[in-house]
Amino acid sequence: MVVETETGRDESEAAAATASAMDDGPCGESEGGGDAAAKAVGAKDAGEGDEPKEEEEDGRDREEEEEEAAKRGWSEIRLAIEELSAVDVERRGGKPPPPSPPPPTLTFLALSHLLLQVLDKIGPTMAVLRLDVQRNIERLQELYLLDPSKYYNLEEILEKEVDEGTARKVDSCARAILWLTRSMDFTIALLQRLEEDSDQKCFAQLVESAYMVTLKPWHGWISSAAYKIAMKLIPDRKMFINLLVGKCQDCAALKEEIRKLAKLLKPFLDDIHAMMVSSSALH
């Protein structure tokens, strides 16, 4: 919003400067009677030209409002696809892919918020994990808002804490990034199992399988014990799928969106893990 406001201000100032230059004439001379008449005609033409411009702007506003209204009916999975599509690097022609840019902080935060919504759909059984995710989002968001231009990507945040020697602290943003990434690893593993399984396993089995390969290796005995209790409150498969499906969607569309999300999200998460290894932040 700040960028849009500043851009609008710059455009207004540029328009005012242009109008002033036109008033003074090309050489800064005062206008005579003929010049005044010409100016009046020009002003009339400019006024007439404003109407289509205003109509065009109104049309754009309506389109944006309609787009926002449509997005409110999207599933969290489709919203995540939209976020990731903006930073996806296409690989074409068999050529080696260019180096991926550092993961944008805002995209990472948006995906983390969508993760919260998915955990909410699983229900109170994910309360402990949800609380950790929420705290990590708030910690990372707080640092980003201190200087958005400086911390626009995750690499800048990691480098700051590595240089300060604070990356390994319990309340560091580096640890927040790490655990949010692991939580997303768990989520995409769960969604992929849901998409690949042909209704043979109950939902609790799918959650267990995803947990064992993503979060379990990093959990201590307290977290593992909390997870075992949470497993007893897992919703059934049909209920979870119904909660995931957005408006005007069906199960076939959901499965296709899970495949798209996995294709976009996995390399994004791999880049974050690789970035943390190269920075020696926590891995």
C-alpha positions as CSV (number, residue, x, y, z in Angstrom):
1,M,0.0,0.0,0.0
2,V,2.9,2.4,0.8
3,V,4.4,1.8,-2.7
4,E,1.1,2.5,-4.4
5,T,0.6,5.8,-2.4
6,E,4.1,7.0,-3.2
7,T,3.7,6.2,-6.9
8,G,0.5,8.1,-7.0
9,R,2.1,11.1,-5.3
10,D,5.0,11.0,-7.8
11,E,2.6,10.9,-10.8
12,S,0.6,13.9,-9.3
13,E,3.7,16.0,-8.9
14,A,4.9,15.1,-12.4
15,A,1.5,16.2,-13.8
16,A,1.6,19.5,-11.8
17,A,5.1,20.2,-13.1
18,T,4.1,19.6,-16.7
19,A,1.1,21.9,-16.3
20,S,3.3,24.6,-14.9
21,A,5.7,24.3,-17.8
22,M,2.8,24.6,-20.3
23,D,1.6,27.8,-18.5
24,D,5.0,29.5,-18.8
25,G,5.4,28.7,-22.5
26,P,8.4,27.0,-24.0
27,C,10.7,30.0,-23.2
28,G,9.1,31.1,-20.0
29,E,7.4,34.1,-21.7
30,S,4.1,35.6,-20.4
31,E,1.1,34.8,-22.6
32,G,-0.7,37.4,-24.8
33,G,-4.4,37.4,-25.9
34,G,-3.8,34.8,-28.6
35,D,-1.9,32.6,-26.2
36,A,-4.6,32.9,-23.7
37,A,-7.2,31.8,-26.2
38,A,-5.1,28.9,-27.3
39,K,-4.6,27.9,-23.7
40,A,-8.3,28.0,-23.1
41,V,-8.9,25.7,-26.1
42,G,-6.2,23.4,-24.8
43,A,-7.7,23.3,-21.4
44,K,-11.1,22.5,-22.9
45,D,-9.5,19.6,-24.9
46,A,-7.7,18.3,-21.8
47,G,-10.9,18.4,-19.8
48,E,-12.7,16.5,-22.5
49,G,-9.9,14.0,-22.5
50,D,-10.2,13.3,-18.8
51,E,-13.5,11.6,-19.1
52,P,-12.3,8.5,-21.0
53,K,-9.3,8.3,-18.6
54,E,-11.6,8.4,-15.6
55,E,-13.8,5.7,-17.1
56,E,-10.7,3.6,-17.8
57,E,-9.6,4.0,-14.2
58,D,-13.2,3.1,-13.0
59,G,-13.1,0.0,-15.2
60,R,-9.7,-1.1,-13.7
61,D,-11.1,-0.6,-10.2
62,R,-14.1,-2.7,-11.0
63,E,-11.9,-5.4,-12.4
64,E,-9.7,-5.4,-9.3
65,E,-12.8,-5.6,-7.1
66,E,-14.2,-8.5,-9.1
67,E,-10.8,-10.3,-8.9
68,E,-10.7,-9.9,-5.2
69,A,-14.2,-11.1,-4.8
70,A,-13.4,-14.2,-6.9
71,K,-10.3,-14.9,-4.8
72,R,-12.4,-14.9,-1.6
73,G,-13.9,-18.1,-2.9
74,W,-10.5,-19.8,-3.6
75,S,-9.1,-22.6,-1.6
76,E,-5.9,-22.1,0.4
77,I,-4.2,-24.4,-2.1
78,R,-5.1,-22.2,-5.0
79,L,-4.1,-19.1,-3.2
80,A,-0.7,-20.6,-2.5
81,I,-0.3,-21.5,-6.1
82,E,-1.0,-17.9,-7.0
83,E,1.7,-16.7,-4.6
84,L,4.3,-19.1,-5.8
85,S,3.6,-18.6,-9.5
86,A,4.9,-15.0,-9.2
87,V,8.4,-16.3,-8.1
88,D,8.6,-19.5,-10.2
89,V,11.6,-19.8,-12.6
90,E,10.7,-21.7,-15.8
91,R,13.2,-24.2,-17.1
92,R,13.0,-24.4,-20.9
93,G,15.0,-25.8,-23.8
94,G,17.1,-28.2,-21.7
95,K,19.5,-25.4,-20.7
96,P,20.9,-25.2,-17.2
97,P,18.5,-23.2,-15.0
98,P,19.7,-19.7,-13.9
99,P,20.4,-19.3,-10.2
100,S,17.2,-18.9,-8.3
101,P,16.8,-15.5,-6.6
102,P,16.6,-15.5,-2.8
103,P,13.1,-16.5,-1.5
104,P,11.0,-13.3,-1.0
105,T,10.1,-12.6,2.6
106,L,6.5,-11.5,1.8
107,T,5.8,-14.6,-0.3
108,F,7.2,-16.8,2.5
109,L,5.0,-15.0,5.1
110,A,1.9,-15.3,2.8
111,L,2.4,-19.1,2.5
112,S,2.9,-19.3,6.2
113,H,-0.4,-17.6,6.8
114,L,-2.1,-20.1,4.4
115,L,-0.4,-22.9,6.3
116,L,-2.2,-21.7,9.5
117,Q,-5.5,-21.9,7.7
118,V,-4.9,-25.5,6.6
119,L,-3.9,-26.4,10.2
120,D,-7.2,-24.8,11.4
121,K,-9.1,-27.1,9.0
122,I,-7.4,-30.2,10.6
123,G,-8.8,-28.9,13.9
124,P,-7.8,-28.5,17.5
125,T,-5.6,-31.6,17.1
126,M,-3.0,-29.3,15.5
127,A,-3.2,-26.6,18.2
128,V,0.4,-27.1,19.4
129,L,1.9,-26.9,15.9
130,R,-0.4,-24.0,15.0
131,L,0.8,-22.0,18.0
132,D,4.4,-22.5,17.1
133,V,3.7,-21.5,13.5
134,Q,1.9,-18.4,14.7
135,R,4.7,-17.3,16.9
136,N,7.3,-17.9,14.2
137,I,5.3,-15.8,11.7
138,E,5.0,-12.9,14.2
139,R,8.7,-13.0,15.0
140,L,9.7,-12.9,11.3
141,Q,7.0,-10.4,10.4
142,E,8.2,-8.0,13.2
143,L,11.7,-7.9,11.8
144,Y,10.6,-7.5,8.2
145,L,8.4,-4.5,9.1
146,L,11.4,-2.7,10.8
147,D,12.9,-2.3,7.3
148,P,11.0,-3.9,4.4
149,S,13.5,-2.6,1.8
150,K,16.4,-4.2,3.6
151,Y,14.7,-7.5,4.6
152,Y,12.8,-8.0,1.4
153,N,14.2,-11.6,1.1
154,L,15.0,-14.3,3.6
155,E,18.7,-14.3,2.7
156,E,19.2,-10.8,4.1
157,I,17.5,-11.8,7.4
158,L,19.8,-14.9,7.7
159,E,22.9,-12.9,6.9
160,K,22.0,-10.3,9.6
161,E,21.7,-12.9,12.3
162,V,24.7,-14.9,11.2
163,D,26.8,-11.8,11.3
164,E,25.5,-10.9,14.8
165,G,25.9,-14.5,16.1
166,T,22.2,-14.7,17.0
167,A,21.0,-17.2,14.4
168,R,21.1,-20.2,16.7
169,K,19.1,-18.5,19.5
170,V,15.7,-19.9,20.4
171,D,13.9,-16.7,19.5
172,S,15.9,-16.0,16.3
173,C,14.3,-15.3,13.0
174,A,16.6,-18.0,11.5
175,R,14.9,-20.6,13.7
176,A,11.5,-19.2,12.8
177,I,12.3,-19.6,9.1
178,L,13.6,-23.1,9.7
179,W,10.5,-24.3,11.6
180,L,8.1,-22.6,9.2
181,T,9.8,-24.4,6.3
182,R,9.6,-27.7,8.1
183,S,5.9,-27.1,8.8
184,M,5.4,-26.5,5.1
185,D,7.3,-29.7,4.4
186,F,4.8,-31.5,6.6
187,T,1.8,-29.8,4.9
188,I,2.8,-30.6,1.3
189,A,3.8,-34.1,2.3
190,L,0.3,-34.6,3.7
191,L,-1.5,-33.1,0.7
192,Q,0.5,-35.2,-1.7
193,R,-0.4,-38.4,0.2
194,L,-4.0,-37.3,0.1
195,E,-3.8,-36.8,-3.6
196,E,-2.0,-40.0,-4.4
197,D,-3.9,-42.3,-2.1
198,S,-7.0,-44.0,-3.7
199,D,-9.2,-43.9,-0.6
200,Q,-7.4,-46.9,0.9
201,K,-6.1,-45.2,4.1
202,C,-7.8,-43.3,6.8
203,F,-6.8,-39.6,7.2
204,A,-5.0,-40.4,10.5
205,Q,-2.7,-42.8,8.6
206,L,-1.8,-40.1,6.0
207,V,-1.0,-37.6,8.7
208,E,1.1,-40.1,10.6
209,S,3.1,-41.0,7.4
210,A,3.7,-37.3,6.6
211,Y,4.7,-36.5,10.1
212,M,7.2,-39.3,10.3
213,V,9.2,-38.1,7.3
214,T,9.1,-34.4,8.0
215,L,8.7,-33.3,11.6
216,K,9.4,-36.4,13.7
217,P,13.2,-36.4,13.0
218,W,13.4,-32.9,14.6
219,H,11.0,-33.3,17.5
220,G,12.0,-33.9,21.0
221,W,10.1,-36.2,23.4
222,I,7.7,-33.4,24.5
223,S,6.7,-32.5,21.0
224,S,6.4,-36.2,20.0
225,A,4.2,-36.9,23.1
226,A,1.9,-33.9,22.2
227,Y,1.6,-35.2,18.7
228,K,0.5,-38.7,19.9
229,I,-2.3,-37.1,21.9
230,A,-3.3,-34.9,18.9
231,M,-3.6,-37.9,16.6
232,K,-6.6,-39.1,18.6
233,L,-8.5,-36.1,17.5
234,I,-7.8,-36.2,13.8
235,P,-10.9,-35.6,11.6
236,D,-12.0,-38.1,9.1
237,R,-10.8,-38.0,5.5
238,K,-14.1,-36.9,3.9
239,M,-14.5,-34.0,6.4
240,F,-11.0,-32.7,5.8
241,I,-11.4,-32.8,2.0
242,N,-14.7,-31.0,2.2
243,L,-13.0,-28.3,4.3
244,L,-10.1,-28.0,1.8
245,V,-12.3,-27.7,-1.4
246,G,-13.0,-24.1,-2.3
247,K,-16.2,-22.7,-3.8
248,C,-17.3,-24.1,-7.1
249,Q,-14.7,-26.9,-6.9
250,D,-14.8,-30.7,-6.7
251,C,-12.4,-33.4,-5.6
252,A,-10.9,-33.8,-9.1
253,A,-10.1,-30.0,-9.2
254,L,-8.6,-30.3,-5.7
255,K,-6.3,-33.1,-6.7
256,E,-5.1,-31.1,-9.7
257,E,-4.4,-28.1,-7.6
258,I,-2.4,-30.2,-5.1
259,R,-0.2,-31.4,-8.0
260,K,0.3,-27.9,-9.1
261,L,1.1,-26.7,-5.6
262,A,3.6,-29.5,-5.0
263,K,5.4,-28.7,-8.3
264,L,5.8,-25.1,-7.3
265,L,6.3,-25.4,-3.5
266,K,8.9,-28.2,-3.4
267,P,11.7,-26.3,-5.2
268,F,10.8,-23.2,-3.2
269,L,11.3,-25.1,0.1
270,D,14.4,-26.8,-1.3
271,D,15.9,-23.4,-2.0
272,I,15.3,-22.3,1.5
273,H,16.9,-25.4,3.0
274,A,19.9,-25.0,0.7
275,M,20.2,-21.3,1.6
276,M,20.3,-22.2,5.3
277,V,22.9,-24.9,4.8
278,S,25.1,-22.5,2.8
279,S,24.8,-19.8,5.4
280,S,25.5,-22.3,8.2
281,A,22.6,-20.7,10.1
282,L,21.2,-23.8,11.7
283,H,21.6,-26.9,9.6
